[in-house]
Amino acid sequence: MYGLHSTTRCRRGPWWFAWAAATLISHTGVAASLDDDIESLSAQVNEHLASVRSLERQLLYPTHTRLSVFLSLAERETLDLDAIELFLDDQPVASHLYQNRERSALEAGGVQELYIGNLATGQHRLKAVITARAADKSFVRREAVRSFIKPPGALVVELTVAAPAPDYQPRVTFTEWK
């Protein structure tokens, strides 16, 4: 217990290092194979999810009653969109508060789907309330109303927002696609 004692050496020899190296090398091949399997499974799940969403859209929004409303910006530099509210037959159906990245996407020419739903054929009224900051840094709030007749089949309406100089007041135009 006391006194000088000789230290015992580790009993691991060169064979241990060879075994550890072989184990690590064999596991990297398994890990690469496992990564490939996970990536393949992830791709299959994404494909399945896309087909499920497509089927869900077809079931929830049949083509003969579908109404889709999209938003785009015509004047990209003169208007910072803050919020939009969408009313269909005086009932609120959609609202959105914009973040910087969404504004950037719209300014880059993107189109946003505001609403998709079912609507019976006949006379209807679509109202959009837009809150934005104009190029002269003033806050503006505008309402735009459009009456339309929904024909049988799908109807797509695009709201295009512009704020031309010199007054920079937002103007909304409605375009119907069939």
Residue pairs with C-beta under 8 A, 6 or more apart in sequence:
57 116
60 118
61 116
61 117
61 118
62 118
63 153
63 154
64 152
64 153
64 154
65 118
65 119
65 120
65 121
66 116
66 117
66 118
66 119
66 154
66 155
67 88
67 115
67 116
67 117
67 118
67 119
67 150
67 154
67 155
67 156
67 157
68 113
68 115
68 116
68 154
68 155
68 156
68 157
69 86
69 94
69 113
69 114
69 115
69 116
69 126
69 156
69 157
69 158
69 159
70 111
70 112
70 113
70 114
70 156
70 157
70 158
70 159
71 84
71 106
71 111
71 112
71 114
71 158
71 159
71 160
71 161
72 106
72 109
72 110
72 111
72 112
72 158
72 159
72 160
72 161
73 79
73 81
73 106
73 107
73 160
73 161
73 162
74 160
74 161
74 162
74 173
75 161
75 162
75 163
75 164
76 106
76 107
76 108
76 109
77 107
77 135
78 134
78 135
78 162
78 163
78 164
78 165
78 168
79 132
79 133
79 134
79 135
79 161
79 162
79 163
79 168
79 170
80 103
80 132
80 133
80 134
81 98
81 103
81 106
81 130
81 132
81 161
82 97
82 98
82 131
82 132
82 133
82 139
83 95
83 96
83 97
83 98
83 130
83 131
84 94
84 95
84 96
84 98
84 114
84 128
84 129
84 130
84 131
85 92
85 94
85 95
85 128
85 129
86 92
86 93
86 94
86 95
86 114
86 115
86 126
86 127
86 128
86 129
87 93
87 125
87 126
87 127
87 128
87 129
88 115
88 117
88 119
88 124
88 125
88 126
88 127
89 124
89 125
90 125
90 127
93 115
93 117
94 114
94 115
96 112
96 114
98 106
102 112
105 112
106 112
111 158
114 159
119 150
119 155
120 150
121 149
121 150
121 151
121 152
122 149
122 150
123 147
123 148
123 149
123 150
124 147
124 148
124 149
124 150
125 145
125 146
125 147
125 148
126 145
126 146
126 147
126 148
126 157
126 174
127 143
127 144
127 145
127 146
128 143
128 144
128 159
128 172
129 141
129 142
129 143
130 140
130 141
130 142
130 143
130 144
130 161
130 170
130 172
131 139
131 140
131 141
132 139
132 140
132 142
132 161
132 163
132 170
133 139
133 140
134 140
134 163
134 168
134 169
134 170
135 163
135 165
135 168
136 168
138 168
140 169
140 170
142 169
142 170
142 171
142 172
144 159
144 171
144 172
144 174
146 157
146 174
148 155
148 157
148 174
148 176
151 178
153 178
154 178
155 176
155 177
155 178
156 176
156 177
156 178
157 174
157 175
157 176
157 177
158 174
158 175
158 177
159 172
159 173
159 174
160 172
160 173
160 175
161 170
161 171
161 172
162 170
162 171
162 173
163 169
163 170
163 171
164 171
